[in-house]
Amino acid sequence: MSSSEEAKAWQVGIWDRKSQNYLQETDKRFAPVVEQVLDRSDLETGQSVLDLGTGTGSVAIEAARIVGEGGDVTGLDISADMLAVAEGRLMDEINLVFRLGSAEEIPAVDGSFHVVLASLSMMYVIDRAAAAREIARVLRPGGRFVAAVWAGPDDCDIVKFQTAAGAFAPKPPVEGVGPGSLADVLPFQAQLLDAGIDTEVETEELGFDYDTFELAWEVLSAVTTANLEPERVEEAKRAVQAAMWPNGEGPLHFRNVTQFIVGNKS
Ligand SMILES: C[S@@+](CC[C@H](N)C(=O)[O-])C[C@H]1O[C@@H](n2cnc3c(N)ncnc32)[C@H](O)[C@@H]1O
């Protein structure tokens, strides 16, 4: 396996495992981000929309409702297990398809979409320059791009939590990928501009709650620490709890500054 195949397999494995409780524990917490991505997308009836890194399909399903039967939505993801969960949510949407594929190699012809959306997915894309070129290629002239990405650990508790837990995990096969990897959005904005999409960044403080540390640990760290020895897991838990839960237990509000990268193809 080449190093890029190994990196992609690692990323797919993370999301396949996360799919198990994403619908139950993560969808509701990410709902304000999804809503704000859709608010900024200016969707209109009859448009063609691509939801990149669709996960369990929250953005795609709502977008399909907005564009109506005269429009169409494609939800694309590298994780077959996430897509299986998304498929399971479908009711009678005839204008929505979920497809396996990556942002770096979008399976669509040039100029296919009026709008490309990417809610909390671009941070995990391994080759973001390729993704920027692909987003520009599949957008029509004047087409809109909206992505949501987390801020850095000082402003975004979910990134703080995962950075603290990730310090105990084995070294990942690729650098620069993970929840806080687009805290500095400028390099990605430059890649988008090179590809023909001029963007601005709008910032919002959003958030969600966990009733207990144990629940947050189960949801956010199970994948990161899946291959650690049990004593190492305990050490990681204690370190994250100390960093995040100053009182040890009880409910905690996560304050997550979220950055929206918004622009149009020239
Ligand atoms: C945090 S989830 C976000 C899911 C959904 N958009 C949401 O807002 O709830 C990130 C998603 O990005 C997908 N992903 C990661 N790298 C990708 C890539 N290179 N191309 C397409 N999807 C990717 C993952 O499989 C995962 O489903």
The ligand as a Gaussian input file, in Angstrom:
#p B3LYP/6-31G(d) Opt

LIG

0 1
 C      -17.236000      15.574000      11.166000
 S      -17.918000      14.640000       9.848000
 C      -19.063000      15.851000       9.215000
 C      -20.297000      15.185000       8.637000
 C      -21.414000      16.144000       8.232000
 N      -21.030000      17.006000       7.136000
 C      -21.876000      16.961000       9.411000
 O      -21.810000      18.215000       9.361000
 O      -22.335000      16.373000      10.393000
 C      -16.647000      14.645000       8.616000
 C      -16.976000      13.802000       7.379000
 O      -16.016000      14.079000       6.348000
 C      -15.747000      12.869000       5.658000
 N      -14.471000      13.002000       4.951000
 C      -13.230000      13.015000       5.468000
 N      -12.315000      13.161000       4.501000
 C      -12.991000      13.252000       3.320000
 C      -12.612000      13.410000       1.955000
 N      -11.336000      13.513000       1.622000
 N      -13.566000      13.456000       1.016000
 C      -14.888000      13.342000       1.358000
 N      -15.319000      13.171000       2.637000
 C      -14.374000      13.145000       3.608000
 C      -15.745000      11.834000       6.778000
 O      -15.866000      10.522000       6.292000
 C      -16.908000      12.292000       7.642000
 O      -18.106000      11.672000       7.263000

